Structure formats: structure tokens, C-alpha cells
Amino acid sequence: MNILTISGSPHLHGDNSTKKIMYGVVVALLPAMFIAIWYFGLGALQVIVLSVVFCLFFEWVIQKYLVKGPVTITDGSAMVTGILLAFNVPSNLPWWMVIIGALAAIGIGKMSFGGLGKNIFNPALVSRVFLLVSFPVAMTSWPKPSPVTKTLVDTITGPTPLGFIKEGLGAGKSLAELSQHLPSYAQQLMGQMGGSLGEVSALALILGGIFMLWKKIITWEIPVSVLVTVFVFSGILWWINPQHYTDPFFNLLSGGVMLGAIFMATDMVTSPMTRNGQLLFGFGIGLITMLIRVWGAYPEGVSFAILLMNAVVPLINNSFKPKRFGSARVAVMGK
């Protein structure tokens, strides 16, 4: 009797590598990065450079002197974390807060779990929430995109569109009155509105997402399920009461939905492995985001939604297991 011995998975080898994937993500982030620098000037550039440099530095220090293992800062993962962290903060965030954020992202969000591939939560979002809790005023002071903000000082700040709507409705104003002061869809697409560096231009983020789909860095399930859930949920509320709830296009183009759906939720380490699991994961992110936006105290909920769904990824993976190779044959033989 011949015995077939099969080695452990994976059995297929492709030309992708961690380094190639990570630098592909960096390329996909470039359009949004250029738009952020164009609108916010030197402040945006300073935040991005500091975030990337210190994410690389802290990963090197931790790996060399604490973990005492191989140094992997050239694989691009720390660089991606640095860029995404910068995309989640205002362009006027003080330099020392950016450094603290980099330490939180790498030290707490990534290396405390053992490094790349072992972290449960998205490191950049861990840092964002850490900074938001530690420095709430600085993390909610949004420079307005205008030529005045091309310097590092004397920036004009104001609420984001989501924050403006939240504050106005809380003060008893009507949505029709508030809508007159909101940016148009074209301005939201191009990035002419207040927000963090990665929230300003939906078009730039979409272009980056198309590039990653083309390069097969990500798949469509998570971004589409997030965006469809936000669109449908907000559309139902808007249909019920258009005088109190914003329309679905506004909810897609404002805040961090595009950034979260395309670049944060699709992190292959912290997202489910199967297609059905990814669809459920994206649905949960979209639903929690809208619940926080509509009924929560905070005007934006994308970061919290992704982190909450990161926590249940092991349960999702356990519930949506792919069929094992040869399982049908074993079942037949066992009869």
C-alpha cells in the first residue's frame, strides 16, 4: 500500500512577499499623501516624516535591544504604519505627540504582540485611539485646507463636516440650515475640507484602492461590504427623516470611511481569512461606524469600529473555516 505524504501548507508559492506588498501599499498611499501636503503644506509633511522616521526607529530599537531578534525595518511594514498613523491625525499635531504616537503604534500595537503577523489590532488605529484619549484637544483641532495653512504656525482650525453636523444638530439647528455651510460633493472628493491627513480626499484614496486591487494586494470583499453597509444604513435613515439624518453620499465621502475601508480594515494580519468572514467583518465595521456617528457622542466611529471588529476576528475565523482538502472523501470513507 502506497502512503502519500503531504508537507505542511502552504503548497503554492507566488511572487508576492511581505516587502513587495508593503511597498505596494506605500505606492497606493502616495496620491492621498500628495493631496494632504498640497492642502496642509509643511505641517502635513512634518507629521508624515516624523511619524515614519520614528516608527522605523522604535521598531529597530525594540527588535535590537529588547526582543533581540532579527531587525526587519526594511520590510516596509513600519513605514506603512507610520504613514497610516500620520493619516489619522491633524496636520498641526505637535511634533512630540507624533513621536509618542509612533511609540504607541509600534511598541503597544505591534511589538507587544510579537511583531508583524502576530498583532491583533491595527497598530496605527491603536495609536490614534491612544492619542485621542491622551490628548483630546490636540486630536480634535482640525486645520482648514487653505493657502493660510501652508506654514507650520498660525493655522485656521475648525470642525470637520461630521463634527459640524453633530454640533449643529445638538444645538437644535436644522439639517437644511447646516447643509448650506457644508462642502460640496466635489470638494469632498478632491479634499477641500477639514479633517485628518488621510480623510480629506476620497478620490485619492479610491485611486489607491484601485491600484491595490489591480496588484492583488487587497480583495474587494472588505472595502465593498463596509461602503455598502454605510451607504444602505445611512440611506434608510435619510429616507425615514431627511431633515435630521445626512444623505448616504455625505456619509461615504466625509470622515474616515474611505481611509478605513480601503487601507485600515484590509490589513491582512487583523482581518478574517475567508470571503464570508471578510464580508461579515466589513458589515460589522460599517454598522458600528454608523451607530457611533448617529447615536454616539463622538462624530466619527471608523477607528473604534475597526478595532472592535479586529477583536472578534478569531471568532469569525473559527466560524467561517474553509473546507479542508479531502474532507468530503474522509466523510464518505467513514460511512
NORJOBEL-V555921 format. One record per residue. N is the residue number from 1. RES is the residue in three letters. NEAR is the number of other C-alpha atoms within 8 Angstrom. Layout:
N_RES_NEAR ; N_RES_NEAR
This chain:
1_MET_2 ; 2_ASN_3 ; 3_ILE_4 ; 4_LEU_4 ; 5_THR_4 ; 6_ILE_4 ; 7_SER_5 ; 8_GLY_5 ; 9_SER_4 ; 10_PRO_5 ; 11_HIS_6 ; 12_LEU_4 ; 13_HIS_5 ; 14_GLY_4 ; 15_ASP_4 ; 16_ASN_6 ; 17_SER_6 ; 18_THR_9 ; 19_LYS_10 ; 20_LYS_8 ; 21_ILE_10 ; 22_MET_12 ; 23_TYR_10 ; 24_GLY_11 ; 25_VAL_11 ; 26_VAL_11 ; 27_VAL_8 ; 28_ALA_12 ; 29_LEU_10 ; 30_LEU_9 ; 31_PRO_11 ; 32_ALA_12 ; 33_MET_10 ; 34_PHE_8 ; 35_ILE_11 ; 36_ALA_15 ; 37_ILE_12 ; 38_TRP_7 ; 39_TYR_13 ; 40_PHE_15 ; 41_GLY_13 ; 42_LEU_10 ; 43_GLY_14 ; 44_ALA_14 ; 45_LEU_9 ; 46_GLN_9 ; 47_VAL_14 ; 48_ILE_12 ; 49_VAL_8 ; 50_LEU_11 ; 51_SER_16 ; 52_VAL_15 ; 53_VAL_10 ; 54_PHE_12 ; 55_CYS_16 ; 56_LEU_12 ; 57_PHE_8 ; 58_PHE_12 ; 59_GLU_13 ; 60_TRP_11 ; 61_VAL_9 ; 62_ILE_12 ; 63_GLN_12 ; 64_LYS_11 ; 65_TYR_7 ; 66_LEU_7 ; 67_VAL_7 ; 68_LYS_8 ; 69_GLY_6 ; 70_PRO_6 ; 71_VAL_7 ; 72_THR_6 ; 73_ILE_11 ; 74_THR_6 ; 75_ASP_9 ; 76_GLY_11 ; 77_SER_12 ; 78_ALA_13 ; 79_MET_13 ; 80_VAL_13 ; 81_THR_13 ; 82_GLY_17 ; 83_ILE_12 ; 84_LEU_11 ; 85_LEU_16 ; 86_ALA_14 ; 87_PHE_12 ; 88_ASN_13 ; 89_VAL_11 ; 90_PRO_16 ; 91_SER_12 ; 92_ASN_12 ; 93_LEU_11 ; 94_PRO_6 ; 95_TRP_9 ; 96_TRP_6 ; 97_MET_9 ; 98_VAL_13 ; 99_ILE_11 ; 100_ILE_8 ; 101_GLY_14 ; 102_ALA_16 ; 103_LEU_12 ; 104_ALA_13 ; 105_ALA_17 ; 106_ILE_14 ; 107_GLY_12 ; 108_ILE_12 ; 109_GLY_16 ; 110_LYS_16 ; 111_MET_13 ; 112_SER_9 ; 113_PHE_10 ; 114_GLY_8 ; 115_GLY_9 ; 116_LEU_9 ; 117_GLY_5 ; 118_LYS_9 ; 119_ASN_16 ; 120_ILE_9 ; 121_PHE_12 ; 122_ASN_14 ; 123_PRO_14 ; 124_ALA_13 ; 125_LEU_13 ; 126_VAL_14 ; 127_SER_14 ; 128_ARG_13 ; 129_VAL_10 ; 130_PHE_10 ; 131_LEU_12 ; 132_LEU_10 ; 133_VAL_7 ; 134_SER_6 ; 135_PHE_8 ; 136_PRO_9 ; 137_VAL_6 ; 138_ALA_7 ; 139_MET_12 ; 140_THR_9 ; 141_SER_11 ; 142_TRP_15 ; 143_PRO_15 ; 144_LYS_13 ; 145_PRO_10 ; 146_SER_8 ; 147_PRO_6 ; 148_VAL_8 ; 149_THR_17 ; 150_LYS_11 ; 151_THR_10 ; 152_LEU_10 ; 153_VAL_5 ; 154_ASP_7 ; 155_THR_11 ; 156_ILE_8 ; 157_THR_8 ; 158_GLY_9 ; 159_PRO_12 ; 160_THR_11 ; 161_PRO_12 ; 162_LEU_11 ; 163_GLY_10 ; 164_PHE_10 ; 165_ILE_10 ; 166_LYS_9 ; 167_GLU_8 ; 168_GLY_11 ; 169_LEU_11 ; 170_GLY_7 ; 171_ALA_6 ; 172_GLY_6 ; 173_LYS_9 ; 174_SER_10 ; 175_LEU_12 ; 176_ALA_7 ; 177_GLU_8 ; 178_LEU_12 ; 179_SER_7 ; 180_GLN_6 ; 181_HIS_6 ; 182_LEU_7 ; 183_PRO_10 ; 184_SER_6 ; 185_TYR_9 ; 186_ALA_7 ; 187_GLN_10 ; 188_GLN_15 ; 189_LEU_12 ; 190_MET_11 ; 191_GLY_13 ; 192_GLN_12 ; 193_MET_12 ; 194_GLY_13 ; 195_GLY_14 ; 196_SER_12 ; 197_LEU_14 ; 198_GLY_16 ; 199_GLU_15 ; 200_VAL_17 ; 201_SER_15 ; 202_ALA_14 ; 203_LEU_8 ; 204_ALA_11 ; 205_LEU_15 ; 206_ILE_10 ; 207_LEU_10 ; 208_GLY_14 ; 209_GLY_11 ; 210_ILE_8 ; 211_PHE_9 ; 212_MET_13 ; 213_LEU_11 ; 214_TRP_7 ; 215_LYS_8 ; 216_LYS_7 ; 217_ILE_10 ; 218_ILE_8 ; 219_THR_7 ; 220_TRP_7 ; 221_GLU_10 ; 222_ILE_15 ; 223_PRO_12 ; 224_VAL_10 ; 225_SER_13 ; 226_VAL_14 ; 227_LEU_13 ; 228_VAL_9 ; 229_THR_12 ; 230_VAL_15 ; 231_PHE_12 ; 232_VAL_9 ; 233_PHE_11 ; 234_SER_14 ; 235_GLY_10 ; 236_ILE_8 ; 237_LEU_10 ; 238_TRP_14 ; 239_TRP_7 ; 240_ILE_6 ; 241_ASN_8 ; 242_PRO_10 ; 243_GLN_9 ; 244_HIS_9 ; 245_TYR_11 ; 246_THR_11 ; 247_ASP_10 ; 248_PRO_13 ; 249_PHE_8 ; 250_PHE_9 ; 251_ASN_13 ; 252_LEU_12 ; 253_LEU_12 ; 254_SER_12 ; 255_GLY_14 ; 256_GLY_10 ; 257_VAL_12 ; 258_MET_14 ; 259_LEU_12 ; 260_GLY_12 ; 261_ALA_15 ; 262_ILE_13 ; 263_PHE_9 ; 264_MET_11 ; 265_ALA_13 ; 266_THR_12 ; 267_ASP_9 ; 268_MET_7 ; 269_VAL_9 ; 270_THR_13 ; 271_SER_12 ; 272_PRO_13 ; 273_MET_8 ; 274_THR_10 ; 275_ARG_8 ; 276_ASN_7 ; 277_GLY_12 ; 278_GLN_13 ; 279_LEU_11 ; 280_LEU_9 ; 281_PHE_14 ; 282_GLY_17 ; 283_PHE_11 ; 284_GLY_11 ; 285_ILE_13 ; 286_GLY_16 ; 287_LEU_11 ; 288_ILE_11 ; 289_THR_14 ; 290_MET_12 ; 291_LEU_10 ; 292_ILE_13 ; 293_ARG_12 ; 294_VAL_8 ; 295_TRP_6 ; 296_GLY_8 ; 297_ALA_6 ; 298_TYR_7 ; 299_PRO_11 ; 300_GLU_12 ; 301_GLY_13 ; 302_VAL_13 ; 303_SER_11 ; 304_PHE_9 ; 305_ALA_13 ; 306_ILE_12 ; 307_LEU_12 ; 308_LEU_8 ; 309_MET_11 ; 310_ASN_12 ; 311_ALA_9 ; 312_VAL_8 ; 313_VAL_12 ; 314_PRO_8 ; 315_LEU_7 ; 316_ILE_11 ; 317_ASN_12 ; 318_ASN_7 ; 319_SER_6 ; 320_PHE_9 ; 321_LYS_7 ; 322_PRO_5 ; 323_LYS_5 ; 324_ARG_5 ; 325_PHE_4 ; 326_GLY_6 ; 327_SER_8 ; 328_ALA_6 ; 329_ARG_7 ; 330_VAL_8 ; 331_ALA_8 ; 332_VAL_7 ; 333_MET_6 ; 334_GLY_5 ; 335_LYS_4
